[in-house]
Amino acid sequence: MKEFLHDELKLELSESKTLITHAASQAARFLGYELRTQLADTKITRGRRAVNGCIGLYVPRDVIRKRCALYMKRGKPAFRGALIHDQDFSIVAKYQAEYRGLVQYYLLAQDVGRLGLLHWVMESSMLKTLARKHQSTVSRMARRHRATVQTPDGPRTCMQVIVRRSDGRKPLVARFGGIPLKRQRFADLVDRKPSTRYTGSNELIHRLLAGQCEICGSRNGMQVHHIRKKPLSYRM
């Protein structure tokens, strides 16, 4: 295989990253996924075992553990002090951006449902952050923001914040959750690492409600666009 890659495809293998594993008892890592053969004697299609010996993609356990650790302290979900002074809309939107980015990347995994643990940890951390901000309790924050949204896989419960706007414009909506943890065989993966840094004075909700172009200062015919790796801006 090494000779074929070198002679035919002109590719050089990295000795430190190249290894041979037993696919039935060990998992290989590739682009953040674990690859190993599947075994399910109970899954029968047309009188034959349908998945035995087929390669499956899985979410690595350490990925979930490390991501959960970002929102925990002393083994429990904890509030994030850096977000306490943000608006509720910004807090929920930030948690959702971080959660959605990881879930969408692992939609090809056979066990994407295991990310339900991350959902619970992040939701608990978010509610604790909102409770600390409003000097309230987690249960009250959950009752205030709980909502049900429709998805292609049926209704899902999520946490939602709505900001009403004047002049007949549609309200701003930020949601956490509401994403079915169901494998998609042909999902489009977007490998974007979400920002977990403090937002500082550039509060998202204030910039969205400003209705003013951040480049020229115009207030006429504004449309808001979110551009990758660039600040939020209004364009004509």
C-alpha positions as CSV (number, residue, x, y, z in Angstrom):
1,M,0.0,0.0,0.0
2,K,2.8,2.4,0.8
3,E,4.5,1.7,-2.5
4,F,1.2,2.2,-4.4
5,L,0.6,5.6,-2.7
6,H,4.2,6.6,-3.4
7,D,4.5,5.4,-7.0
8,E,0.9,6.0,-8.3
9,L,-0.5,8.8,-6.2
10,K,2.8,10.5,-5.3
11,L,1.9,10.7,-1.6
12,E,4.3,10.3,1.3
13,L,3.1,8.6,4.5
14,S,3.9,10.1,7.9
15,E,5.7,7.3,9.8
16,S,4.5,8.7,13.1
17,K,0.8,8.8,12.1
18,T,0.7,5.6,10.1
19,L,-0.2,2.4,11.8
20,I,-2.1,-0.9,11.3
21,T,-5.0,-1.7,13.6
22,H,-7.3,-4.7,14.0
23,A,-10.6,-3.2,12.9
24,A,-12.7,-5.6,15.0
25,S,-11.1,-5.0,18.3
26,Q,-9.4,-1.5,17.8
27,A,-10.4,1.8,16.5
28,A,-8.5,4.0,14.0
29,R,-8.7,7.8,14.2
30,F,-9.3,9.9,11.1
31,L,-10.4,13.5,11.0
32,G,-11.7,13.3,14.6
33,Y,-13.8,10.2,14.0
34,E,-13.2,6.6,15.2
35,L,-13.4,4.0,12.5
36,R,-14.0,0.3,13.3
37,T,-16.0,-2.6,11.9
38,Q,-19.6,-3.1,13.0
39,L,-21.1,-6.2,14.6
40,A,-24.9,-6.7,14.9
41,D,-26.2,-10.2,14.4
42,T,-29.8,-8.9,15.0
43,K,-29.8,-6.5,12.0
44,I,-31.1,-8.6,9.2
45,T,-31.8,-7.3,5.6
46,R,-33.1,-9.7,2.9
47,G,-32.2,-12.7,5.0
48,R,-28.6,-11.6,5.6
49,R,-26.7,-9.8,8.3
50,A,-26.5,-6.3,6.9
51,V,-23.8,-4.5,8.9
52,N,-21.3,-7.2,10.0
53,G,-17.9,-6.4,8.7
54,C,-18.9,-2.9,7.4
55,I,-16.8,0.1,8.6
56,G,-18.7,2.4,10.9
57,L,-17.9,6.0,12.1
58,Y,-18.1,6.7,15.8
59,V,-17.8,9.7,18.2
60,P,-14.6,9.2,20.3
61,R,-15.3,9.0,24.0
62,D,-12.5,11.4,24.9
63,V,-14.0,14.1,22.5
64,I,-17.2,14.1,24.5
65,R,-15.3,14.0,27.8
66,K,-13.0,16.9,26.9
67,R,-15.8,19.0,25.5
68,C,-18.0,18.5,28.6
69,A,-15.1,19.5,30.8
70,L,-15.2,23.0,29.4
71,Y,-18.6,23.5,31.0
72,M,-17.9,21.7,34.3
73,K,-16.3,22.4,37.6
74,R,-15.6,19.8,40.3
75,G,-17.4,17.2,38.2
76,K,-20.6,19.2,37.8
77,P,-22.0,21.7,35.2
78,A,-21.0,25.2,36.2
79,F,-22.0,28.7,35.2
80,R,-19.6,30.8,33.0
81,G,-18.7,34.0,34.8
82,A,-17.5,35.7,31.7
83,L,-21.0,35.7,30.2
84,I,-23.0,36.9,33.2
85,H,-23.0,40.5,31.9
86,D,-24.2,39.6,28.4
87,Q,-27.9,39.7,27.4
88,D,-29.9,36.5,27.6
89,F,-30.1,36.4,23.8
90,S,-26.3,36.4,23.5
91,I,-25.8,33.8,26.2
92,V,-28.2,31.3,24.5
93,A,-26.8,32.1,21.0
94,K,-23.3,31.5,22.1
95,Y,-24.0,28.1,23.7
96,Q,-26.0,27.1,20.7
97,A,-23.2,28.0,18.3
98,E,-20.7,25.9,20.3
99,Y,-23.1,23.0,20.6
100,R,-24.3,23.0,17.0
101,G,-20.8,23.1,15.6
102,L,-19.8,19.8,17.3
103,V,-23.1,18.1,16.6
104,Q,-23.2,18.9,12.9
105,Y,-19.6,17.7,12.5
106,Y,-20.5,14.3,14.0
107,L,-23.8,13.7,12.2
108,L,-22.2,10.9,10.2
109,A,-21.4,8.9,13.3
110,Q,-23.4,5.8,14.1
111,D,-23.6,6.8,17.8
112,V,-24.2,10.6,17.4
113,G,-26.9,10.1,20.0
114,R,-24.2,9.9,22.7
115,L,-23.8,13.7,22.4
116,G,-27.0,13.8,24.5
117,L,-24.6,13.9,27.5
118,L,-22.9,17.0,26.1
119,H,-26.4,18.6,25.5
120,W,-27.3,18.0,29.2
121,V,-24.0,19.4,30.5
122,M,-24.2,22.5,28.3
123,E,-27.8,23.2,29.0
124,S,-27.3,22.9,32.7
125,S,-24.3,25.3,32.5
126,M,-26.3,27.7,30.4
127,L,-29.2,27.7,32.8
128,K,-26.9,28.2,35.7
129,T,-25.3,31.2,33.9
130,L,-28.7,32.7,33.3
131,A,-29.7,32.0,36.9
132,R,-26.6,33.7,38.3
133,K,-27.2,36.7,36.0
134,H,-30.8,37.2,37.2
135,Q,-30.2,36.1,40.8
136,S,-32.7,33.3,40.3
137,T,-32.8,29.5,40.1
138,V,-32.2,27.0,37.4
139,S,-35.7,25.7,37.4
140,R,-37.2,29.2,37.0
141,M,-34.9,29.9,34.0
142,A,-35.9,26.6,32.5
143,R,-39.6,27.4,32.8
144,R,-39.1,30.9,31.4
145,H,-37.2,29.8,28.3
146,R,-38.5,26.3,27.5
147,A,-40.1,26.0,24.1
148,T,-41.0,23.4,21.5
149,V,-39.8,23.6,17.9
150,Q,-40.7,21.5,14.8
151,T,-37.9,19.6,13.1
152,P,-37.9,17.1,10.2
153,D,-37.8,14.4,12.8
154,G,-40.8,15.8,14.8
155,P,-41.1,18.3,17.7
156,R,-38.1,18.9,19.9
157,T,-37.8,20.7,23.2
158,C,-35.3,23.6,23.4
159,M,-34.5,26.7,25.3
160,Q,-35.4,29.9,23.5
161,V,-35.0,33.6,23.9
162,I,-37.1,36.0,21.7
163,V,-36.3,39.7,21.3
164,R,-39.1,41.8,19.8
165,R,-38.4,44.5,17.3
166,S,-40.3,47.6,16.2
167,D,-41.3,48.7,12.7
168,G,-42.9,45.3,11.9
169,R,-39.5,43.5,11.6
170,K,-39.3,39.9,12.5
171,P,-38.2,39.2,16.1
172,L,-34.7,37.9,16.9
173,V,-34.7,34.3,18.1
174,A,-31.9,32.4,19.8
175,R,-32.3,28.7,20.6
176,F,-30.3,26.1,22.4
177,G,-31.0,22.5,21.5
178,G,-33.8,21.5,19.1
179,I,-31.3,19.5,17.0
180,P,-32.2,15.8,16.5
181,L,-29.3,13.6,17.5
182,K,-29.9,11.3,14.6
183,R,-27.4,10.0,12.1
184,Q,-27.4,11.5,8.6
185,R,-25.7,9.4,6.0
186,F,-25.1,12.2,3.6
187,A,-24.6,15.2,6.0
188,D,-22.5,18.1,4.9
189,L,-19.8,18.6,7.4
190,V,-18.5,22.1,8.1
191,D,-15.3,22.0,10.3
192,R,-15.6,25.3,12.1
193,K,-14.1,25.6,15.6
194,P,-16.6,27.7,17.6
195,S,-15.2,30.6,19.6
196,T,-15.4,30.1,23.4
197,R,-13.8,33.4,24.3
198,Y,-15.4,36.3,26.2
199,T,-17.5,38.5,23.9
200,G,-16.5,41.7,25.7
201,S,-18.1,45.0,24.8
202,N,-19.2,43.8,21.3
203,E,-22.5,42.5,22.5
204,L,-24.3,40.6,19.8
205,I,-27.8,41.8,20.6
206,H,-26.8,45.5,20.6
207,R,-25.2,45.1,17.2
208,L,-28.2,43.3,15.7
209,L,-30.6,45.9,17.0
210,A,-28.5,48.9,16.0
211,G,-29.9,48.9,12.4
212,Q,-26.8,50.9,11.3
213,C,-24.0,49.9,8.9
214,E,-20.8,49.5,10.8
215,I,-18.8,50.7,7.7
216,C,-20.6,53.7,6.3
217,G,-23.1,54.5,9.1
218,S,-26.2,54.3,6.8
219,R,-29.5,53.3,8.3
220,N,-31.5,52.8,5.0
221,G,-32.3,49.4,3.6
222,M,-30.2,47.4,6.1
223,Q,-29.8,43.6,5.9
224,V,-27.7,41.8,8.5
225,H,-25.2,39.1,7.3
226,H,-22.8,36.9,9.3
227,I,-19.5,36.5,7.5
228,R,-17.1,33.8,8.4
229,K,-13.9,35.1,10.2
230,K,-15.1,38.7,9.9
231,P,-17.0,41.0,12.3
232,L,-20.8,41.1,12.1
233,S,-21.7,43.9,9.7
234,Y,-24.7,45.5,8.0
235,R,-24.7,45.7,4.2
236,M,-26.8,47.6,1.7
